Amino acid sequence: MGCGNLVIAHDNVFNREVLAKCGRFFRTPEDISRLVREVQTLDSRERAAERARAHARVKTRYGWDRITRSYLRLLGRVRLQATKT
């Protein structure tokens, strides 16, 4: 995703959370074959749009600024709880 690639991922909770609607999901080996064929039939505009969505999700959701802010909020809550006890 970070490199702007199309992603075909196993259908599980973790991958669904990370990819949201920015990837394609498989459950069976047959699904993988079908999804690879689907991706190969995309025209260049569709392929570029799907890649851009995945890349944008990484930048907005998993960038270091957001991750750092989330950790700082968590540590602030932990510190607050520790001072109450």
FITOR-427879 format. One record per residue: x, y, z of N, C-alpha, C in turn; residue number from 1; residue in one letter. Coordinates in pm, 1 decimal, always signed. Each point is the difference from the previous one (the first is absolute). Layout:
// residues N
<torlum n_px="X" n_py="Y" n_pz="Z" ca_px="X" ca_py="Y" ca_pz="Z" c_px="X" c_py="Y" c_pz="Z" k="NUM" r="A"/>
...
END
This chain:
// residues 85
<torlum n_px="+82.5" n_py="-119.0" n_pz="+0.0" ca_px="-82.5" ca_py="+119.0" ca_pz="+0.0" c_px="+86.8" c_py="+125.2" c_pz="+0.0" k="1" r="M"/>
<torlum n_px="+103.1" n_py="-2.7" n_pz="+81.9" ca_px="+85.7" ca_py="+116.6" ca_pz="+11.6" c_px="+72.0" c_py="+33.5" c_pz="-129.7" k="2" r="G"/>
<torlum n_px="+18.4" n_py="-99.2" n_pz="-83.1" ca_px="+65.4" ca_py="+21.7" ca_pz="-129.2" c_px="-101.8" c_py="+25.7" c_pz="-110.5" k="3" r="C"/>
<torlum n_px="-127.1" n_py="+1.1" n_pz="+35.3" ca_px="-103.4" ca_py="+23.9" ca_pz="-99.2" c_px="-34.0" c_py="-121.1" c_pz="-84.1" k="4" r="G"/>
<torlum n_px="+19.8" n_py="-118.4" n_pz="+55.1" ca_px="-32.7" ca_py="-122.3" ca_pz="-73.4" c_px="-144.1" c_py="-41.5" c_pz="+22.5" k="5" r="N"/>
<torlum n_px="-52.3" n_py="-75.8" n_pz="-93.6" ca_px="-128.9" ca_py="-64.1" ca_pz="+19.9" c_px="+20.4" c_py="-112.7" c_pz="+99.9" k="6" r="L"/>
<torlum n_px="-96.1" n_py="-19.0" n_pz="+88.9" ca_px="+18.3" ca_py="-99.4" ca_pz="+105.5" c_px="-111.0" c_py="-104.3" c_pz="-7.0" k="7" r="V"/>
<torlum n_px="+42.6" n_py="-125.9" n_pz="+1.3" ca_px="-90.5" ca_py="-113.6" ca_pz="+14.1" c_px="+40.8" c_py="-66.6" c_pz="+129.9" k="8" r="I"/>
<torlum n_px="-91.3" n_py="-2.6" n_pz="+96.3" ca_px="+35.2" ca_py="-46.0" ca_pz="+134.5" c_px="-98.9" c_py="-104.6" c_pz="+49.3" k="9" r="A"/>
<torlum n_px="+48.8" n_py="-83.2" n_pz="+89.4" ca_px="-86.5" ca_py="-98.4" ca_pz="+64.7" c_px="-110.8" c_py="+73.1" c_pz="+74.7" k="10" r="H"/>
<torlum n_px="-119.9" n_py="-53.0" n_pz="-6.3" ca_px="-116.5" ca_py="+62.4" ca_pz="+62.9" c_px="-1.6" c_py="-32.6" c_pz="+148.9" k="11" r="D"/>
<torlum n_px="+56.8" n_py="+89.4" n_pz="+78.7" ca_px="-4.5" ca_py="-15.4" ca_pz="+145.4" c_px="-17.9" c_py="+137.2" c_pz="+63.7" k="12" r="N"/>
<torlum n_px="-26.0" n_py="+2.0" n_pz="+128.2" ca_px="-32.3" ca_py="+124.4" ca_pz="+69.5" c_px="+112.8" c_py="+102.8" c_pz="-13.2" k="13" r="V"/>
<torlum n_px="+122.6" n_py="-43.8" n_pz="+21.5" ca_px="+113.6" ca_py="+92.3" ca_pz="-7.8" c_px="+9.0" c_py="+63.5" c_pz="-138.2" k="14" r="F"/>
<torlum n_px="-1.9" n_py="-81.1" n_pz="-105.0" ca_px="+12.9" ca_py="+53.4" ca_pz="-135.8" c_px="-116.5" c_py="+89.9" c_pz="-36.7" k="15" r="N"/>
<torlum n_px="-119.7" n_py="-34.6" n_pz="+44.4" ca_px="-116.3" ca_py="+85.9" ca_pz="-26.6" c_px="+17.5" c_py="+136.1" c_pz="+66.5" k="16" r="R"/>
<torlum n_px="+51.4" n_py="+0.0" n_pz="+121.9" ca_px="+21.8" ca_py="+125.6" ca_pz="+71.2" c_px="+103.3" c_py="+86.2" c_pz="-72.3" k="17" r="E"/>
<torlum n_px="+108.8" n_py="-59.9" n_pz="-41.8" ca_px="+107.4" ca_py="+75.3" ca_pz="-64.5" c_px="-43.3" c_py="+49.3" c_pz="-138.0" k="18" r="V"/>
<torlum n_px="-55.0" n_py="-87.8" n_pz="-79.5" ca_px="-31.0" ca_py="+35.0" ca_pz="-138.6" c_px="-132.5" c_py="+73.0" c_pz="-18.4" k="19" r="L"/>
<torlum n_px="-98.4" n_py="-29.8" n_pz="+83.4" ca_px="-135.6" ca_py="+53.2" ca_pz="-18.6" c_px="-44.9" c_py="-30.9" c_pz="-143.1" k="20" r="A"/>
<torlum n_px="-28.9" n_py="+103.4" n_pz="-78.0" ca_px="-45.5" ca_py="-22.0" ca_pz="-137.9" c_px="+112.0" c_py="+27.2" c_pz="-100.2" k="21" r="K"/>
<torlum n_px="+123.6" n_py="-14.4" n_pz="+46.6" ca_px="+115.8" ca_py="+29.7" ca_pz="-85.2" c_px="+71.6" c_py="-125.5" c_pz="-46.2" k="22" r="C"/>
<torlum n_px="-67.2" n_py="-112.3" n_pz="+5.3" ca_px="+61.8" ca_py="-123.7" ca_pz="-43.4" c_px="-105.6" c_py="-101.2" c_pz="-39.0" k="23" r="G"/>
<torlum n_px="+46.5" n_py="-114.8" n_pz="-39.5" ca_px="-88.7" ca_py="-110.8" ca_pz="-36.5" c_px="+33.7" c_py="-116.9" c_pz="+91.6" k="24" r="R"/>
<torlum n_px="-101.4" n_py="-77.4" n_pz="+34.3" ca_px="+16.5" ca_py="-102.8" ca_pz="+102.3" c_px="-34.7" c_py="-138.3" c_pz="-52.4" k="25" r="F"/>
<torlum n_px="+78.5" n_py="-98.3" n_pz="+44.1" ca_px="-25.5" ca_py="-138.1" ca_pz="-39.5" c_px="-17.5" c_py="-87.9" c_pz="+123.0" k="26" r="F"/>
<torlum n_px="-73.3" n_py="-109.0" n_pz="-19.5" ca_px="-16.0" ca_py="-103.2" ca_pz="+102.7" c_px="+52.0" c_py="-134.8" c_pz="-47.9" k="27" r="R"/>
<torlum n_px="-10.3" n_py="-22.9" n_pz="-128.3" ca_px="+38.9" ca_py="-130.0" ca_pz="-56.3" c_px="+104.1" c_py="+19.7" c_pz="-110.4" k="28" r="T"/>
<torlum n_px="+71.0" n_py="-106.4" n_pz="-34.9" ca_px="+93.7" ca_py="+10.6" ca_pz="-113.1" c_px="-69.8" c_py="+43.4" c_pz="-129.4" k="29" r="P"/>
<torlum n_px="-121.8" n_py="-44.6" n_pz="-17.9" ca_px="-75.0" ca_py="+39.7" ca_pz="-119.9" c_px="-24.7" c_py="+151.2" c_pz="-1.2" k="30" r="E"/>
<torlum n_px="-24.9" n_py="+56.2" n_pz="+117.6" ca_px="-19.2" ca_py="+145.5" ca_pz="+9.9" c_px="+123.5" c_py="+74.9" c_pz="-48.0" k="31" r="D"/>
<torlum n_px="+117.2" n_py="-50.7" n_pz="+35.2" ca_px="+123.8" ca_py="+67.6" ca_pz="-40.2" c_px="+9.3" c_py="+4.5" c_pz="-151.9" k="32" r="I"/>
<torlum n_px="-24.7" n_py="-112.3" n_pz="-63.8" ca_px="+5.5" ca_py="-4.6" ca_pz="-146.5" c_px="-97.8" c_py="+99.0" c_pz="-61.5" k="33" r="S"/>
<torlum n_px="-119.2" n_py="+1.4" n_pz="+52.4" ca_px="-103.0" ca_py="+91.2" ca_pz="-52.2" c_px="+42.3" c_py="+145.9" c_pz="+18.4" k="34" r="R"/>
<torlum n_px="+52.3" n_py="+32.7" n_pz="+117.4" ca_px="+38.8" ca_py="+138.3" ca_pz="+27.6" c_px="+118.6" c_py="+44.2" c_pz="-85.4" k="35" r="L"/>
<torlum n_px="+94.2" n_py="-88.6" n_pz="-22.6" ca_px="+113.4" ca_py="+34.2" ca_pz="-87.3" c_px="-51.3" c_py="+29.0" c_pz="-141.1" k="36" r="V"/>
<torlum n_px="-91.8" n_py="-80.8" n_pz="-47.2" ca_px="-58.2" ca_py="+24.7" ca_pz="-133.3" c_px="-72.9" c_py="+134.0" c_pz="-2.4" k="37" r="R"/>
<torlum n_px="-77.0" n_py="+30.0" n_pz="+105.9" ca_px="-71.2" ca_py="+128.0" ca_pz="+6.6" c_px="+96.5" c_py="+117.1" c_pz="-7.9" k="38" r="E"/>
<torlum n_px="+106.1" n_py="-7.2" n_pz="+77.1" ca_px="+98.1" ca_py="+108.8" ca_pz="+2.5" c_px="+64.0" c_py="+16.7" c_pz="-137.5" k="39" r="V"/>
<torlum n_px="+25.9" n_py="-110.0" n_pz="-67.2" ca_px="+62.6" ca_py="+6.8" ca_pz="-132.1" c_px="-90.8" c_py="+64.7" c_pz="-103.4" k="40" r="Q"/>
<torlum n_px="-131.4" n_py="-3.7" n_pz="+23.1" ca_px="-93.1" ca_py="+58.0" ca_pz="-97.2" c_px="-29.5" c_py="+147.7" c_pz="+26.2" k="41" r="T"/>
<torlum n_px="+49.4" n_py="+54.2" n_pz="+109.2" ca_px="-23.3" ca_py="+141.8" ca_pz="+28.4" c_px="+70.1" c_py="+85.6" c_pz="-104.3" k="42" r="L"/>
<torlum n_px="-67.4" n_py="+108.0" n_pz="-40.9" ca_px="+70.5" ca_py="+91.9" ca_pz="-89.6" c_px="+92.5" c_py="+88.4" c_pz="+84.0" k="43" r="D"/>
<torlum n_px="+83.9" n_py="+74.4" n_pz="-64.8" ca_px="+104.1" ca_py="+75.5" ca_pz="+70.9" c_px="-59.1" c_py="+102.6" c_pz="+96.4" k="44" r="S"/>
<torlum n_px="-112.7" n_py="+59.9" n_pz="-34.0" ca_px="-63.8" ca_py="+97.4" ca_pz="+90.8" c_px="-50.1" c_py="-68.2" c_pz="+126.1" k="45" r="R"/>
<torlum n_px="-66.8" n_py="-115.3" n_pz="-15.5" ca_px="-50.3" ca_py="-74.3" ca_pz="+116.7" c_px="+115.5" c_py="-46.5" c_pz="+88.1" k="46" r="E"/>
<torlum n_px="+103.6" n_py="-49.3" n_pz="-62.6" ca_px="+116.6" ca_py="-48.1" ca_pz="+74.5" c_px="+65.0" c_py="+116.2" c_pz="+77.3" k="47" r="R"/>
<torlum n_px="+15.1" n_py="+113.0" n_pz="-65.3" ca_px="+61.2" ca_py="+116.7" ca_pz="+64.7" c_px="-86.3" c_py="+49.1" c_pz="+115.9" k="48" r="A"/>
<torlum n_px="-131.7" n_py="-0.3" n_pz="-17.1" ca_px="-89.8" ca_py="+46.0" ca_pz="+106.4" c_px="+7.3" c_py="-92.5" c_pz="+121.0" k="49" r="A"/>
<torlum n_px="+2.5" n_py="-129.8" n_pz="-24.3" ca_px="+6.7" ca_py="-96.1" ca_pz="+110.5" c_px="+133.2" c_py="+12.6" c_pz="+73.9" k="50" r="E"/>
<torlum n_px="+105.9" n_py="+16.9" n_pz="-74.3" ca_px="+131.8" ca_py="+17.7" ca_pz="+62.2" c_px="+3.6" c_py="+128.3" c_pz="+81.8" k="51" r="R"/>
<torlum n_px="-56.2" n_py="+106.0" n_pz="-53.4" ca_px="+0.1" ca_py="+129.3" ca_pz="+69.3" c_px="-79.8" c_py="-7.6" c_pz="+130.2" k="52" r="A"/>
<torlum n_px="-114.0" n_py="-69.9" n_pz="-1.7" ca_px="-80.0" ca_py="-16.7" ca_pz="+122.6" c_px="+80.1" c_py="-72.4" c_pz="+107.0" k="53" r="R"/>
<torlum n_px="+68.8" n_py="-105.6" n_pz="-39.3" ca_px="+80.0" ca_py="-75.8" ca_pz="+96.8" c_px="+112.5" c_py="+85.7" c_pz="+56.1" k="54" r="A"/>
<torlum n_px="+67.7" n_py="+71.2" n_pz="-85.8" ca_px="+111.6" ca_py="+83.7" ca_pz="+44.3" c_px="-49.8" c_py="+112.0" c_pz="+92.1" k="55" r="H"/>
<torlum n_px="-111.6" n_py="+60.7" n_pz="-34.4" ca_px="-56.2" ca_py="+107.2" ca_pz="+83.1" c_px="-40.1" c_py="-53.3" c_pz="+137.0" k="56" r="A"/>
<torlum n_px="-53.9" n_py="-120.7" n_pz="+5.3" ca_px="-38.4" ca_py="-57.7" ca_pz="+130.1" c_px="+122.8" c_py="-18.9" c_pz="+88.8" k="57" r="R"/>
<torlum n_px="+106.6" n_py="-47.3" n_pz="-56.7" ca_px="+122.3" ca_py="-16.5" ca_pz="+77.8" c_px="+46.4" c_py="+134.8" c_pz="+53.3" k="58" r="V"/>
<torlum n_px="+2.1" n_py="+101.1" n_pz="-84.7" ca_px="+50.0" ca_py="+130.9" ca_pz="+41.6" c_px="-86.6" c_py="+62.5" c_pz="+108.8" k="59" r="K"/>
<torlum n_px="-132.0" n_py="-13.0" n_pz="-12.6" ca_px="-87.6" ca_py="+65.3" ca_pz="+97.3" c_px="-20.4" c_py="-82.5" c_pz="+125.9" k="60" r="T"/>
<torlum n_px="+1.0" n_py="-130.6" n_pz="-12.0" ca_px="-33.5" ca_py="-85.3" ca_pz="+113.7" c_px="+122.4" c_py="-56.8" c_pz="+71.6" k="61" r="R"/>
<torlum n_px="+105.7" n_py="-22.7" n_pz="-72.5" ca_px="+115.0" ca_py="-69.5" ca_pz="+57.5" c_px="+129.9" c_py="+80.0" c_pz="-8.7" k="62" r="Y"/>
<torlum n_px="-10.5" n_py="+129.9" n_pz="-20.8" ca_px="+119.0" ca_py="+84.4" ca_pz="-0.3" c_px="+52.6" c_py="+20.0" c_pz="+141.7" k="63" r="G"/>
<torlum n_px="+127.7" n_py="+31.2" n_pz="+10.1" ca_px="+62.4" ca_py="+13.0" ca_pz="+132.0" c_px="-60.3" c_py="+111.6" c_pz="+83.7" k="64" r="W"/>
<torlum n_px="-43.7" n_py="+108.5" n_pz="-62.3" ca_px="-61.9" ca_py="+107.9" ca_pz="+78.7" c_px="-124.6" c_py="-50.0" c_pz="+72.2" k="65" r="D"/>
<torlum n_px="-83.9" n_py="-70.4" n_pz="-70.0" ca_px="-122.2" ca_py="-52.1" ca_pz="+62.5" c_px="+32.7" c_py="-104.6" c_pz="+106.4" k="66" r="R"/>
<torlum n_px="+91.4" n_py="-87.5" n_pz="-30.3" ca_px="+38.3" ca_py="-104.5" ca_pz="+95.5" c_px="+56.8" c_py="+63.1" c_pz="+127.0" k="67" r="I"/>
<torlum n_px="+87.6" n_py="+98.5" n_pz="-17.0" ca_px="+60.3" ca_py="+66.1" ca_pz="+115.5" c_px="-106.1" c_py="+69.3" c_pz="+84.4" k="68" r="T"/>
<torlum n_px="-91.5" n_py="+71.5" n_pz="-63.7" ca_px="-108.9" ca_py="+66.8" ca_pz="+74.6" c_px="-83.0" c_py="-101.5" c_pz="+76.6" k="69" r="R"/>
<torlum n_px="-29.1" n_py="-113.6" n_pz="-61.4" ca_px="-79.1" ca_py="-103.1" ca_pz="+67.6" c_px="+72.5" c_py="-53.3" c_pz="+123.1" k="70" r="S"/>
<torlum n_px="+129.7" n_py="-25.1" n_pz="-12.8" ca_px="+77.4" ca_py="-47.3" ca_pz="+115.1" c_px="+5.4" c_py="+105.0" c_pz="+110.4" k="71" r="Y"/>
<torlum n_px="+18.8" n_py="+124.9" n_pz="-36.8" ca_px="+5.0" ca_py="+105.5" ca_pz="+101.0" c_px="-132.8" c_py="+12.2" c_pz="+75.1" k="72" r="L"/>
<torlum n_px="-112.1" n_py="-11.9" n_pz="-71.4" ca_px="-131.4" ca_py="+2.2" ca_pz="+66.4" c_px="-13.2" c_py="-117.5" c_pz="+96.2" k="73" r="R"/>
<torlum n_px="+40.1" n_py="-118.6" n_pz="-46.3" ca_px="-7.7" ca_py="-119.2" ca_pz="+84.0" c_px="+86.4" c_py="+16.5" c_pz="+124.9" k="74" r="L"/>
<torlum n_px="+122.3" n_py="+46.1" n_pz="-17.8" ca_px="+88.8" ca_py="+18.4" ca_pz="+114.6" c_px="-55.0" c_py="+105.4" c_pz="+96.3" k="75" r="L"/>
<torlum n_px="-63.8" n_py="+102.5" n_pz="-53.1" ca_px="-63.0" ca_py="+100.3" ca_pz="+85.7" c_px="-111.4" c_py="-60.4" c_pz="+83.1" k="76" r="G"/>
<torlum n_px="-80.5" n_py="-87.0" n_pz="-58.6" ca_px="-108.3" ca_py="-66.3" ca_pz="+75.2" c_px="+56.5" c_py="-93.5" c_pz="+105.0" k="77" r="R"/>
<torlum n_px="+106.0" n_py="-72.2" n_pz="-34.7" ca_px="+63.3" ca_py="-90.7" ca_pz="+96.1" c_px="+55.6" c_py="+79.4" c_pz="+117.6" k="78" r="V"/>
<torlum n_px="+66.7" n_py="+112.1" n_pz="-31.0" ca_px="+55.7" ca_py="+83.8" ca_pz="+107.3" c_px="-110.9" c_py="+53.4" c_pz="+89.7" k="79" r="R"/>
<torlum n_px="-110.2" n_py="+42.7" n_pz="-58.9" ca_px="-113.4" ca_py="+49.8" ca_pz="+77.6" c_px="-55.4" c_py="-107.7" c_pz="+90.9" k="80" r="L"/>
<torlum n_px="-14.1" n_py="-120.5" n_pz="-51.8" ca_px="-49.0" ca_py="-112.5" ca_pz="+82.3" c_px="+96.7" c_py="-30.6" c_pz="+113.3" k="81" r="Q"/>
<torlum n_px="+129.7" n_py="+8.2" n_pz="-27.6" ca_px="+101.5" ca_py="-31.3" ca_pz="+102.1" c_px="-3.0" c_py="+103.5" c_pz="+112.5" k="82" r="A"/>
<torlum n_px="-30.5" n_py="+124.2" n_pz="-32.9" ca_px="-3.4" ca_py="+102.7" ca_pz="+104.0" c_px="-125.5" c_py="-11.0" c_pz="+85.3" k="83" r="T"/>
<torlum n_px="-103.3" n_py="-64.3" n_pz="-48.3" ca_px="-123.9" ca_py="-17.4" ca_pz="+75.9" c_px="+11.2" c_py="-110.1" c_pz="+103.1" k="84" r="K"/>
<torlum n_px="+94.6" n_py="-91.3" n_pz="-19.4" ca_px="+10.5" ca_py="-112.8" ca_pz="+92.7" c_px="+106.3" c_py="+20.1" c_pz="+104.4" k="85" r="T"/>
END
